[in-house]
Amino acid sequence: MKFTKMQGAGNDYVYVNCFEETVADPRQVAIQVSNRNFGIGSDGLILIMPSTTADVRMRMFNSDGSESEMCGNGIRCVAKYAFDHGIVSKKEITAETGAGILALRLIAGSDGKIAKVRVNMGPPRLARSEIPMRGDAAPQVVGEQLTILDRTFNITCASMGNPHCVIFVDDVAGFPVSTYGPLIENHELFPNRTNVEFVQIISRTEVRQRTWERGAGETLACGTGSSAVTAACVLNGLTEKRILNHLSGGDLEMEWAEDGNIYMTGPAVEVFSGEIML
Ligand SMILES: N[C@H](CCC[C@H](N)C(=O)O)C(=O)O
């Protein structure tokens, strides 16, 4: 199987061009290639596919083999790959995902290749049932209490096609993400599990995020998570609608715009290509 390794803000995936390759069992392949000791090493597998409704289609699998509806850092890399490898020739494209059809604007660097992508991530879905979450305490989950082990957190939840639970903390660098992350990911409140974002507010326009991803553990960045964080910051009155989010592997420029959509702008980088015997 031919593949290309790409990363966006350090969130790295193995990408396969399914205009040319066929991946019969993507769940199994995701587990195999993601392994950092016995495989290529990545947070998961992303298939770049033909679409009947958009310029390109993305399917995304976590390193545990589970499929997600959407991947924000991944979609930027899909757009870069599609342009740099001649699948598309325009700089305004559409992509079919499990979260619907998204519009992307491709921004080239000085070498003519795509360096950055701005993605219309759509509106945050805030209804409890859309995340999805059990219980009916409130129709939206903004600052609801959740006790895990010795601590009670205020959680704010949003779906960007995939589920997110956002928690504000005072010191994100020192926060025990791998202790609380998996317990929240697999909590009975979330029937489809959830991604978890731990966020420190720096100012009205700047935040710092660490991410515990459903199906992958702690990653260096999460674009859908950053989008959910943008909504959560505004809903809790903590920031303006435009913020710079510092993630562990890089920065994302975020905006919850007047049209109700969240816009994410960030880097997309091709690292290397190769072939793996499956
Ligand atoms: N890192 C990705 C999200 C992966 C989400 C996945 N872990 C899930 O199960 O929803 C992003 O940039 O949006």
The ligand as an SDF file (V2000), in Angstrom:
LIG
                    3D

 13 12  0  0  0  0  0  0  0  0999 V2000
   -7.6080   15.0810   15.6270 N   0  0  0  0  0  0  0  0  0  0  0  0
   -8.8170   15.2430   14.8870 C   0  0  0  0  0  0  0  0  0  0  0  0
  -10.0280   14.6920   15.4920 C   0  0  0  0  0  0  0  0  0  0  0  0
  -10.0210   13.2130   15.5740 C   0  0  0  0  0  0  0  0  0  0  0  0
  -11.2540   12.8390   16.2770 C   0  0  0  0  0  0  0  0  0  0  0  0
  -11.2810   11.4560   16.6910 C   0  0  0  0  0  0  0  0  0  0  0  0
  -10.3440   11.1550   17.7420 N   0  0  0  0  0  0  0  0  0  0  0  0
  -12.7000   11.0710   17.0600 C   0  0  0  0  0  0  0  0  0  0  0  0
  -12.8530    9.9100   17.4260 O   0  0  0  0  0  0  0  0  0  0  0  0
  -13.6350   11.8620   16.9390 O   0  0  0  0  0  0  0  0  0  0  0  0
   -9.0490   16.7020   14.5330 C   0  0  0  0  0  0  0  0  0  0  0  0
   -8.0800   17.3870   14.2360 O   0  0  0  0  0  0  0  0  0  0  0  0
  -10.1900   17.1670   14.5170 O   0  0  0  0  0  0  0  0  0  0  0  0
  1  2  1  0
  2  3  1  0
  2 11  1  0
  3  4  1  0
  4  5  1  0
  5  6  1  0
  6  7  1  0
  6  8  1  0
  8  9  2  0
  8 10  1  0
 11 12  2  0
 11 13  1  0
M  END
$$$$
